[in-house]
Amino acid sequence: MAAGLLPAGIGFPIAQAQLKIAGQQLSAKPDSAGKAVLFRVRLKGGVRTQLHAWFQNAEGQDLCGAYYAYVRRG
């Protein structure tokens, strides 16, 4: 293997995502391509909060935390 290259990874069997933020807990299934999950959440402006996001398999078992989240105002 050439320097700087990693072997192909194995995907997790993700069936749904969980999101906990500002006292709300939501769940949603991935899009049809299985590459993203979209949550729309109303939050109070100017209030600090924490965001927790993780993935589960079809049996509802936790698999892993989300590696990143895009948050936008809109």
C-alpha positions in Angstrom: 0.0 0.0 0.0 1.3 3.5 -0.9 2.1 5.9 1.9 -0.8 8.0 3.0 -3.5 5.6 1.7 -5.9 3.7 3.9 -7.7 0.5 3.1 -11.4 0.7 2.4 -13.5 0.7 5.5 -16.6 -1.4 6.4 -19.8 0.5 6.7 -22.0 0.3 9.8 -25.5 -1.2 9.4 -27.2 2.1 10.3 -31.0 2.0 10.4 -31.7 5.3 12.2 -30.1 8.3 13.8 -30.8 9.8 17.2 -30.5 13.4 18.2 -30.7 14.9 21.6 -30.6 18.7 21.9 -32.2 21.4 24.2 -34.4 18.8 26.0 -35.6 17.3 22.8 -34.9 13.7 21.6 -35.6 12.9 17.9 -35.0 10.0 15.7 -34.9 9.7 11.9 -34.0 7.3 9.2 -31.2 7.9 6.7 -32.0 9.3 3.2 -32.5 6.9 0.3 -28.8 6.9 -0.5 -28.0 6.0 3.1 -25.6 8.9 3.4 -27.3 11.6 5.5 -30.0 12.1 8.1 -31.8 15.5 8.3 -33.3 16.9 11.4 -35.3 20.1 11.6 -35.3 21.5 15.2 -36.6 24.7 16.6 -34.2 26.2 19.2 -34.3 29.3 21.3 -31.8 32.0 20.2 -29.0 33.0 22.5 -29.3 29.9 24.7 -26.3 27.5 25.1 -27.1 23.9 24.7 -25.4 20.6 23.9 -25.9 18.4 20.9 -25.6 14.6 21.1 -26.0 12.5 17.9 -25.6 8.8 17.4 -26.6 5.9 15.2 -28.5 2.7 15.8 -29.0 -0.6 13.9 -32.3 -2.1 13.0 -32.6 -3.7 16.5 -32.3 -0.3 18.1 -28.8 -1.0 19.5 -26.4 2.0 19.6 -23.6 1.6 17.1 -21.5 4.8 17.2 -21.6 8.5 17.7 -21.9 10.9 14.8 -18.5 12.0 13.6 -19.7 15.5 12.6 -22.9 17.5 12.3 -23.7 20.5 10.1 -25.9 23.1 11.9 -27.4 25.9 10.0 -29.8 28.6 10.8 -32.8 28.8 8.6 
